[in-house]
Amino acid sequence: MLNIALFGPPGAGKGTQSPMLMERYGLFYISTGDLLRAEMRNKTDLGRAAKDIIAKGGLVSDEIIVQILESTIHDNPQANGFLFDGFPRTWVQAYILDGLLLKLHTSLTSLVSLEVPVEVCTERLLARATVSGRIDDTREVIEVRLREYKDKTAPVLKFFDERGVHQAVDGLGTVDQIFQRICDGIDRTLQNVQMNIVLLGGPGSGRGTQAGQLAAKYNMTILSAGDLLQEEIRRGSALGQKVSAQMEEGALVPDEVVIGLVEERIRSNSGRTGFIFQGFPRTLVQAYILDGLLRKAGSQVNCVLNLRVPTLELLQRLAARGRHYDLSTATIVQRLQAYERYEGALSRYYENSGRLHAIDGVGSTEEVFQRMAEQVDAAFRRAR
């Protein structure tokens, strides 16, 4: 779950950036200010208690804030994540937010603070007052609110600095410039999450090409069963000679051979941002085994992308590619039949766990990559 707190003094532009962030990352918006004003409009007990405090530029008590936030979060259990605007405002509220998110078995991904000079915030709020009619947009109240921010809210930054999730963003410039700075920081944070992707698809579907682009974009390590086997063949090892004959016949290499190579590579690359598994697993048995190997390493498969390409096009691609084990039409057909024999059970295994995403593999390399990247970005957000 991706959870973002948008921070900054009154007039920093949080309300402008929030809808854009919600759309890009699929977040549910929580503005304490909006929630409080709704309570006041509805003349609830909480609204009446908050009205006098807000009119004087003060901060509403934590007891009131917690009740409203907990109710809102509880009413949206299926949210992909939350965007908090105007909360937390104090050091105590930072702990409160921790507790609220802990109930959802998640935590704050990033606190983004918009850095805007006081005089600019004042000008913006006074300009807004001419059209908003808000009771807290007079010069006197603005001054109180900015002092409150400096004295009580700014220390919250230290709390999140110590947790390594605070990102200071220059809040001056065009709306689009500021938005891009915010997104760049969030995306960097997301890519720090360990992610494991399984890339499925028949021979000739473009897995190798797409794996390379995904690895470059997300700083991940490609673990290709085919490459591991080819490495053994190039070395001329006894294992390489054995699997070379099997591959030329279009047969699948035995599980015990592939598993041993994959396990050694996972162990030797531990601590990286994650793997893109290409050509493994190829069977339902191998899917169970991969889950076990990753659990042993304290990780898991987060996302499975299945490149779907019509069989006729796969035949044409493989024939045009001209690799030594694709020179025979009979061998190409055997490879495709071997894939189709196991693909159904493998897809169902990952589909039942909600990790499988079918990707249209027809089109330019860039078009296919964009379809895949959208699913990977969503997986990174879920992993948070």
N, C-alpha and C positions, 0 to 999 in steps of 0.2 A: 504494500500500500504506500502510495506517495503522499506525504503530508508536508505542506509548505506553510510557513508563517511569513506574511508580508508585513514588514516593519518599517517604521519611519515616522517623523514628526507629522502633526496635522498639516495638510497641504502638500505632502511629499509626492502625491500622485498615486497612492495605493488604490483608490477607487477606479482610476483610469486603467491601471495595469491588470487589475483582478479579472475582469471578464476575458481578457486575452489569454491569461494564464489558465483560466478554467477551460476554455475551448481547446487550447493546445494539449493540456495534460489530462483532461477529463475529470476535473476535480469538483467536489461539492463546496460551494462558497459559504463561509461562515464569517459574517461581519458582526462583531459585538454591537457596533453602533446601530446597524440596521435592525438587529434583533431587539435592542432596547427601544428604538423608536417605534417598532411594531407593537411592543408591549404598551408603550405610552398611548399610541393611537387607539388600542383596544381597551385602554383604561383598566388594565389588570392590576392586581395588587403590586406586582413587581414593577409595572410601568409607573404607577403613582409614586412608589418609593424612589425610583430613579430620576423622575422629572426634575425635582428641585435641585438635585446634585448636579445634573448635566447643565441646567440653566446657569449655574454659578461657575461652570468650567471645571468642576471637580471630577474625580474618578469614582465611578459607581463601585460599591462594595463588592469584594470577592464572592461573598455569599450569593448575591444576586446574579453575578456573572456565571458562576458555576452552575446554578440551577438552570439558567437559560441554555448554556452550552451543552450540558449533559442531556437535556431534553432533545435538543436539535440533533446531536450525534446519535442518540438512541433511536430517533425516528428515521434515520437513514443508514441502516445496517449494511446495505448493499453498495454503498459508495466506494468508488475505486481509490478515493483519497480525499483529503480536505484541504482547502485553502483558507487559512485563518487571517482575517484582516482586522487589526485592532486588538489582537490578543496573541501572546501575553503582553501586558503593559508593565508588569512589576516582576520583581524577583520571585515573589510568592506565587504569582500566576504562572511563572515558568514551571514550577513544581506541579502546580495544578494541571497544566497541560500534559505533563509527563504522565500523571495519574489517569487522566481521561483517555489518553491514547493507549496506555497499558491495558485498559479494559478491552481494547480492540486487538490486543497482541501485536501492536505496532509502535512506532515512535516517530518523532519529528525528523523528516529527511533533511530539511534545510530551512534556516531562518534567513530571509533576504531583507537587508536593511537598505532602504533608499536614502542616500546621503544628499540632503538639500540644505543650503544655508537658511538660517532663521528668517532673514529679510525676504528671501524669495517665497518661503512658506506664507509669511504674513501677506505679501502682495497677492498671492494666489487665493488665500482665504477671503480677503476683502473683496476681491473681484467676484468670487463665488457668492458672497453675501448679497450682491445686487440682484441675483436671480433665484437664489435658493430659499430665502426667507427663513433659514435655520436660526434658532435662538442662540446657537453657540458660535455664530460668525460675526460678532461685533469685535471691535479692536480690543476692548478690555478683556473679553472672554478669550480671544485668540492669544493674548499675551499670557493669560493664566494657563491655557492649555499647553503652550510651548514651554513654559517654565515647568509644568508638571511633567512633560515629556523628558526634559533635560534632567530633572532632579530624581524622578522615580522610574522612568521607563528605560532610559539609556543604560543604566547598570545591568539590565537584562542581557545586553550584548556580551558582557563578560561571562555570564552563565553559559551561553551557547558557544562562545569562543572556546571555552574549556572543553566542550564536547565536540568541537571540530565541525560544527554544522552551520556556523555563521558565515554569510557572504555579504560583504559591503559592496553596494552597487552605486555608481555615480547616477544621481537622479536628475541631472541637468541634460538637456538636449531634447530631440524630438521624441514623441511617444514611441515610435518604432525603434529608435536607437536605444532607448532605455529598456524596452521589452527584449531586444536582442541580447543586451548585457545580462539581464536576469536569466534568460533561457540558457545562455552559454554556461553560466554558473551551475544551474540546476542539472543540465546535461552532463557536465563534468562529474558532479556528485553521483548521478545515476550510474555512470560508467565505472565508479569505484566498487560497485556491487559485484560480487562474484556471480557469474552467469554461465550456464552450460546450455548449449544449443545443439540439438540433433538435426542434421540436415538430411532429409530423405528425398528420394527421387530415383527414377530408373536410370540405367546407363545412358549417357547422352543428354540428360536433363539439364545439365549446366551446374551441377553441384560444385565442382572444382572452381569454376569461375566465380560463382557467388560466394563461396566460402572465403576466397581471398579478399573480396571486397568487404565482407562483414568483419573479417579479422582486422582489416586496416581501419575501418570506421570505429570499431568498438575496442580496439587494442586487446584482442583475444588470440589464443593459440589454436591453430588448426590441428586437429588430430584425425588424420586420414588413414584408415586401415589400408587402403590401396597403396598409399605412399610408404607406409611401414613395410608392407610386403615387397614393394619395388626396391626398397632400400636393401632388404635381404637378398633379393635377386642380383642387384648390382654388386654386392659384396661377394657373390658367388658362394655363399654359405650352403651347407647341406640343406638347411631349411629353405633357402632361396631356390635351390634347384628343384626341390620337391613341389613348392607352390607354383613355380613357373609352369610346370607341366599341367597342373590343375587349372590354372588361369587360362592357358591356351586352349583347353578343352571347354572353357566356359563354365566350369563348375565352381561352386563356392568352396573356399578354403575352410578346412575343419575349424570348429569353434575353439578348440584348445590352442591352436596356433595363433589365431587372431587375438584371443583374450589375453594370452601371455604378453604379446607385444603392446596391446592397449594398456594393460595394467602397469607395465614398466614405464610407459610414457607419462601416464597420469602421475605416478610417483616421482618421476624426475622433474616434472614441471609443476609441482605443488606450490601454492602461494601466488600463482598468476591470477589475472582477472577472470579467467575461465576458459573453457574449451568450446570449439565448434567441431562436433563429431561428424565426419564425412565418410560414408561407406561403412559405418558401424554405429548402431546395430543394424544387421540385415535380416535378422530373424527374431521371432518372439522370444526365444531362449536367450539370445544376445541382449535383448532389451531388459530382461530381468537381471541378467548378469551386469549390465552397465549400471543399473540402479544400485546394485549391491556394491560395485567398485567405487561408485561416487559416495555412497553412504559411508563406506570405510574411510574415505578422505574427508568426511564432514561436509559433503556437498550433495547436489542433486541435479537432475535434468529439469531446467526451468521452461524451456520452449522447444517445440518440435515443428519444423517447417517442412512441409511435403510439397516438393515441386511437381506439379501435375503437367505432363506433356503428352499429347496423343502418341500412340504407339507408332503410327506411320512416320511421324516427324522424328521420333527417336531413331528409327531405322535409317532415315535419310541423314541425320546428324552423324551417327556412328560410321556409316559408310563413307561419308565425306571426310571424317576425321583421320581415317587411315592409320590408326595405331596397329602395331604388329599383331595384337590379339583381336583386332576388328577387321582383318583383311578378308576373312571368310564370312559369307552371308550366313552359313550354318552356325558359325560361332556366335555371331551377333544375335541370331534368333535364340540360341541356347541361353545367352546372358539375359535377354529380356524375359524369357520364360522362367528362368531361375528367380528373377526379381519378382515377377508377378505371382509366383507360387507362395512367396512369404509376405508380400506387401500387405495383403488384406488383414492378416492377424496382427501384424506389427502396427498398422494404422489404428486398428480397433483398440489395441492396448493403450496407446497414447491418447486416443480420443476419449476413452473412458475416464482418464485422469484429467481431462480438460486442458491438456498441454498441446494438442495437435492443431495446426493451422494449415489448411490447404492453400497453396500459392499457385496462381496461374503462371506457368513457366514459359508461356508463349509471348514473344515480343522482344524488344531490344534488351540488351544486358542491363541498361539503366532502368528501363521500365520494370523489369522483374526485380531488380535490386530494391527499388523504391517500395514495392509491395512487401518485400521481406523486411526491410528496415522498419516499416510501420509496426509490424508485429513484434519485432525485437524491442523497439522503444517501449511498447506497451508492456512487454515482459519485464523490462528493467524497472518500470514503475511498480508493477505488482511485486517484484522481488524486494522493494524497499518496505 
